Amino acid sequence: MKLSEAFLWPGTKVCERLGVNPEGDGSLLRWMVNTLVYLVVSLLVVWMIMG
């Protein structure tokens, strides 16, 4: 698994679960899921550092 595949893994799994091709039609869905996942993770890290 390449590093880029590791970063895109959450969105890819959601697309596969919904039956959407993550490389084609589901690329926007994959992007949105990855953005939300990494936003939550980043906010938790910042909250833990600042808290």
Helices and strands as residue ranges (DSSP letters): H 3-7, H 9-18, H 27-50
